[in-house]
Amino acid sequence: MLPACRLALPLVALLAALAGCSTFDEGEGEGPALPPDMARRADGKTATAWPTSLGDAEVRKRIAQLLPGYVKDRAGWAEDLHTAFKTLEVPHAAQTYCAAMAVIEQESTFQADPVVPGLPGIVRKELETRAGRYGVPSLLVTAALSKSSPDGKSYNERIDALKTEKQLNALFEDMIGELPFGRQLFADYNPVRTGGPMQVSIEFASQHVKERSYPYPMAKKLRDEVFTRRGGVYFGSAILLDYEVPYDQVVYRFADFNAGRYSSRNAAFQLALARISGKPLAPDGDLLRYENGLPANVASSVEDAALSIAYKLDMSRPQIRRDLLMEKTAAFSRSPLFTRVFELADKQGKPMPRQAMPQIDLKSPKITRKLTTEWFAKRVEGRYKTCLTRGAGQPG
């Protein structure tokens, strides 16, 4: 039924009003280009972002309409997403917002501080493991956990009441700073490495603030911001959208979010290298070995395979190593090693794709069943497509 304001209008005025009063004006013109993996529409046309002329209030309104119906505080989520995209200079579009929303829904069902089943058991197992590793007597651990913590409750009481990663993070911070064996067991290493509504890596957040200005005042530590809705949305959107992807399907972007940037491109490289070297390589997206976050001196299976055909590649050992060190950057796609491997692989049969699903089993104390990166990526892709149906009336 038409809104009451339209009923008294003559036909010509009514038609004009329908265009002007509809939620989104289809004739408002095209916006900026979208990344290739988000630009393909079902009707064969190329999708574009919303016009840059839209005001912030209209953009936030559109964001809110893309959110699942069950989401509470829709205005708050829309505000945090809008601030993140505006700061990161990500194009405002149903596709980009739906990508972030799909990850949020998968990781937390839009809970800023999601509940994690079994946290008390996870903590006690971690304490037991580390106490054994560092020779701390179990009686000492038991006695210390019975003491009062900074919030007035005993550590045992806080462990038994644990429900979220934010609570877990605060607990470990207090144990490190207050318990006599805290620093001995953890050495300033808080084992909570991800958190918030998009399960953001704290290591990534720490690196990102060195390269870009964080849009909010930081009252405490950076890691505390990751566990907030605004911080989790900002850093999660950065991981997902603030880099150049070489893909034509968005599912590979979601795989990268889970496995690490460019993992899908690197998995395709591993398959191409396996074809021309004759050596079996697991397409997991990791090209080098790493120790404590740094490339190891010991050659990986990928490096060994490349060295075995160095004469075909017309590259030396240092040149191969040089290019493999770029595996986590966009530049690797333009490196001589990448180019020559695919040139040779394409000559041996059907041209090989430049993207492939990383084959990785997901392991974590929080995961209780067999899951893979492919499972994650396709689940998120399904949520992404559902989100786009909620924005079907939006231009772009």
C-alpha positions in Angstrom: 0.0 0.0 0.0 1.3 3.5 -0.8 2.2 5.9 2.0 -0.5 8.3 2.9 1.6 11.3 1.7 1.4 10.0 -1.8 -2.4 9.2 -2.1 -3.6 12.7 -2.9 -1.0 13.4 -5.6 -1.9 13.5 -9.3 -0.5 10.7 -11.4 2.5 12.7 -12.8 3.4 14.0 -9.3 3.0 10.5 -7.9 5.5 9.0 -10.4 8.0 11.7 -9.5 7.5 11.1 -5.8 8.0 7.4 -6.2 11.5 8.1 -7.5 12.3 10.7 -5.0 10.8 9.0 -1.9 12.1 5.5 -2.5 14.8 4.3 -0.2 17.4 4.5 -3.0 17.3 6.6 -6.1 18.2 4.4 -9.0 19.0 7.4 -11.2 21.5 8.9 -8.9 24.6 8.0 -11.1 27.5 5.6 -10.6 30.1 5.8 -7.9 33.7 4.8 -7.8 34.9 1.4 -9.1 34.8 -1.6 -6.9 37.6 -4.3 -6.6 37.2 -6.9 -9.4 36.2 -9.6 -6.9 33.1 -7.5 -5.9 32.3 -5.9 -9.2 30.5 -8.7 -11.1 26.7 -8.5 -10.9 24.2 -11.3 -11.6 22.9 -9.4 -14.6 26.3 -9.2 -16.2 26.8 -5.5 -15.5 29.6 -4.1 -13.5 28.7 -3.0 -10.1 30.0 0.3 -8.7 30.2 1.9 -5.3 27.6 4.4 -4.0 28.0 8.0 -5.3 30.6 10.0 -3.4 28.0 12.8 -3.2 26.0 10.9 -0.6 26.0 12.5 2.9 27.2 10.5 5.9 23.7 10.2 7.3 22.4 8.5 4.1 25.4 6.2 4.0 24.8 5.1 7.6 21.1 4.6 6.7 22.0 2.2 3.9 24.5 0.4 6.1 21.8 -0.2 8.7 19.5 -1.6 6.1 22.1 -4.2 5.1 22.4 -5.6 8.6 20.6 -8.9 9.5 17.2 -8.4 11.1 18.3 -9.8 14.5 21.1 -7.2 15.1 20.6 -5.0 18.1 21.9 -1.4 18.2 21.8 -1.1 14.4 22.7 2.5 14.5 25.8 1.7 16.6 27.0 -1.0 14.2 26.4 1.3 11.2 28.3 4.1 12.8 31.3 1.9 13.6 31.4 0.4 10.1 31.0 3.8 8.5 33.9 5.2 10.5 36.1 2.3 9.7 35.4 2.5 5.9 35.8 6.3 5.8 39.1 6.2 7.7 40.5 3.3 5.5 39.1 4.9 2.4 37.2 1.8 1.4 34.5 2.4 -1.3 31.1 2.7 0.3 28.9 0.0 -1.4 26.6 -2.9 -0.6 29.4 -5.3 -1.7 32.1 -3.9 0.6 29.9 -3.5 3.6 28.3 -7.0 3.0 31.8 -8.5 2.9 32.6 -7.1 6.4 29.2 -8.0 7.7 29.5 -11.6 6.5 32.7 -12.0 8.4 31.2 -10.4 11.5 28.2 -12.7 11.3 30.4 -15.8 10.9 32.8 -14.9 13.7 30.5 -13.5 16.3 26.9 -13.2 15.1 27.2 -9.5 15.7 28.3 -9.8 19.3 30.9 -7.2 20.2 32.3 -9.6 22.8 31.3 -13.1 21.7 30.8 -15.9 24.2 33.3 -18.8 23.8 32.2 -22.1 25.2 34.6 -24.0 27.5 36.9 -21.1 28.3 37.5 -22.1 32.0 38.9 -25.5 30.8 41.0 -23.8 28.2 42.6 -21.5 30.8 43.3 -24.3 33.3 44.9 -26.4 30.6 47.1 -23.5 29.5 48.1 -22.9 33.2 48.9 -26.6 33.7 51.0 -26.8 30.5 53.0 -23.7 31.2 53.6 -24.6 34.8 55.0 -27.9 33.7 57.2 -26.2 31.1 58.7 -23.7 33.5 58.9 -26.0 36.5 56.4 -24.1 38.7 55.0 -26.5 41.4 51.3 -27.2 41.0 50.8 -26.5 44.7 52.1 -22.9 44.2 49.7 -22.4 41.3 46.8 -23.7 43.3 47.6 -21.4 46.2 48.1 -18.4 44.0 44.8 -18.9 42.2 42.9 -18.8 45.5 44.1 -15.3 46.2 42.0 -12.2 45.5 42.6 -10.5 42.1 42.4 -6.7 41.4 38.6 -6.9 40.9 38.0 -8.4 44.3 37.2 -11.9 43.2 39.7 -14.8 43.5 41.4 -15.9 40.3 39.7 -19.3 40.6 36.3 -17.5 40.7 37.2 -15.5 37.7 38.4 -18.5 35.8 35.2 -20.4 36.5 33.0 -17.5 35.4 34.9 -16.9 32.1 32.6 -16.5 29.1 34.3 -14.1 26.6 37.7 -13.4 25.2 37.6 -9.9 26.6 37.3 -11.3 30.1 40.0 -13.8 29.3 42.3 -11.1 28.1 41.8 -9.1 31.3 42.4 -12.2 33.4 45.7 -12.9 31.8 46.8 -9.3 32.1 46.1 -9.4 35.8 47.8 -12.7 36.3 50.9 -11.5 34.4 51.1 -8.4 36.6 49.9 -9.7 40.0 50.8 -13.3 40.5 54.3 -14.2 41.8 54.8 -16.6 38.9 52.9 -14.6 36.3 55.8 -13.2 34.4 57.7 -16.5 34.8 54.9 -18.4 33.1 53.9 -15.8 30.5 56.9 -13.5 30.1 54.6 -10.7 29.1 53.0 -13.0 26.5 49.3 -12.9 26.8 48.1 -16.1 25.0 44.9 -14.4 23.8 46.0 -13.5 20.3 42.7 -12.7 18.6 39.4 -11.1 19.7 36.4 -8.9 19.0 33.5 -9.3 16.6 35.8 -10.1 13.7 38.4 -12.2 15.6 41.2 -9.7 14.8 44.8 -10.6 15.3 46.3 -8.3 17.9 49.6 -8.6 16.1 48.0 -7.3 12.9 46.4 -4.4 14.9 49.8 -3.5 16.4 51.4 -3.4 12.9 48.5 -1.5 11.3 48.6 1.4 13.8 52.2 2.0 12.8 51.0 2.6 9.2 47.7 4.4 9.7 46.2 6.7 12.2 43.7 4.9 14.5 40.4 6.9 14.4 39.6 6.7 18.1 41.2 7.9 21.3 43.0 5.0 23.0 42.3 5.0 26.8 44.3 1.8 27.6 46.4 -0.6 25.6 45.9 -1.3 21.9 45.0 -4.9 22.6 42.0 -3.6 24.7 40.7 -1.7 21.6 40.6 -5.0 19.7 38.1 -6.3 22.1 35.7 -3.4 21.6 33.1 -3.2 18.9 34.6 -0.2 17.2 38.2 -1.4 17.3 37.3 -4.9 16.2 35.3 -3.6 13.3 38.0 -1.2 12.3 40.9 -3.6 12.4 38.8 -6.5 10.9 37.7 -4.3 8.0 41.4 -3.3 7.5 42.5 -7.0 7.3 39.7 -7.8 4.9 39.5 -4.8 2.6 42.6 -2.5 3.0 44.8 -4.4 0.5 45.0 -5.0 -3.2 43.5 -8.5 -4.1 44.4 -10.3 -7.3 41.1 -12.2 -7.4 38.0 -12.2 -9.5 35.8 -14.0 -6.9 35.2 -12.7 -3.4 35.4 -16.2 -1.8 39.2 -16.0 -2.1 39.2 -12.8 -0.1 37.4 -14.6 2.6 39.9 -17.4 2.5 42.7 -14.9 2.9 41.0 -13.4 5.9 41.2 -16.8 7.5 44.6 -18.0 6.3 46.5 -14.7 5.8 46.7 -12.2 3.0 47.5 -13.5 -0.4 47.2 -17.1 0.7 44.9 -17.9 -2.2 47.3 -16.4 -4.7 50.2 -18.3 -3.1 48.3 -21.6 -3.1 47.8 -21.1 -6.9 51.6 -20.5 -7.2 52.3 -23.7 -5.2 50.1 -25.7 -7.6 51.8 -24.2 -10.7 55.3 -24.9 -9.2 54.3 -28.5 -8.4 53.3 -29.0 -12.1 56.6 -27.8 -13.5 58.9 -29.2 -10.8 57.2 -32.6 -10.5 57.3 -32.3 -6.7 54.1 -32.6 -4.6 53.4 -29.4 -2.7 50.5 -28.8 -0.3 48.6 -25.6 -1.5 48.5 -24.0 1.9 49.5 -20.5 0.9 52.8 -20.6 2.9 55.9 -20.3 0.7 58.6 -20.1 3.4 59.3 -21.6 6.8 59.0 -19.1 9.7 60.4 -19.0 13.2 59.1 -16.5 15.8 57.4 -14.6 13.0 60.6 -14.3 10.8 61.6 -16.3 7.7 63.8 -19.2 8.7 67.1 -20.0 7.1 66.0 -23.6 6.5 64.5 -23.9 3.0 60.8 -24.8 2.7 59.5 -27.4 0.4 58.5 -24.6 -2.0 62.0 -23.1 -2.0 63.5 -26.6 -2.6 61.1 -27.2 -5.5 62.0 -23.8 -7.1 65.7 -24.5 -6.6 65.4 -27.9 -8.3 64.4 -26.2 -11.5 66.5 -23.0 -11.1 68.0 -23.7 -14.5 64.5 -23.6 -16.1 63.6 -20.5 -14.3 67.0 -18.9 -15.2 67.3 -17.7 -11.6 69.9 -18.1 -8.9 69.4 -19.2 -5.3 69.6 -15.6 -4.0 67.1 -14.4 -6.6 64.6 -17.2 -5.8 64.9 -16.4 -2.1 64.5 -12.7 -2.8 61.2 -13.2 -4.5 59.9 -15.7 -2.0 60.5 -13.1 0.7 57.7 -11.0 -0.9 55.1 -13.8 -0.4 53.0 -11.6 1.9 52.9 -8.6 -0.4 51.2 -7.6 -3.6 54.7 -7.3 -5.2 55.2 -11.1 -5.3 52.6 -11.2 -8.2 55.0 -9.1 -10.3 58.2 -10.8 -9.3 60.3 -12.7 -11.9 59.8 -16.0 -9.9 56.0 -15.7 -10.0 55.9 -14.7 -13.7 58.3 -17.4 -14.9 56.7 -20.2 -12.9 53.3 -19.5 -14.4 54.7 -19.0 -17.9 56.2 -22.5 -17.7 53.2 -24.1 -16.1 50.8 -22.7 -18.7 52.9 -24.2 -21.5 52.6 -27.7 -20.0 48.8 -27.9 -20.3 45.7 -25.9 -19.6 46.5 -22.4 -18.3 46.5 -22.4 -14.5 44.4 -20.1 -12.4 46.1 -17.4 -10.4 43.9 -18.1 -7.4 43.2 -21.4 -5.5 41.6 -22.3 -2.2 44.2 -22.8 0.5 44.0 -26.3 1.9 44.3 -25.8 5.7 42.8 -27.5 8.6 41.8 -25.0 11.3 43.2 -25.7 14.8 42.5 -23.9 18.0 41.5 -24.7 21.6 38.1 -23.1 20.7 37.5 -25.4 17.7 35.9 -28.7 18.7 35.3 -30.2 15.2 37.2 -30.6 12.0 37.1 -27.3 10.1 39.0 -26.0 7.1 39.8 -22.6 5.5 37.6 -23.7 2.6 34.7 -24.3 4.9 35.2 -20.9 6.5 35.4 -19.1 3.1 32.3 -20.7 1.6 30.3 -20.1 4.8 31.2 -16.5 4.7 30.5 -16.3 1.0 27.0 -17.6 1.6 26.4 -14.9 4.3 27.8 -12.3 1.8 25.3 -13.3 -0.9 22.4 -13.3 1.6 23.5 -9.7 2.7 23.4 -8.6 -0.9 19.8 -9.6 -1.2 19.0 -7.2 1.6 20.6 -4.5 -0.5 19.0 -5.5 -3.7 17.2 -2.2 -4.1 20.4 -0.2 -3.7 22.1 1.2 -6.8 25.6 -0.1 -7.8 
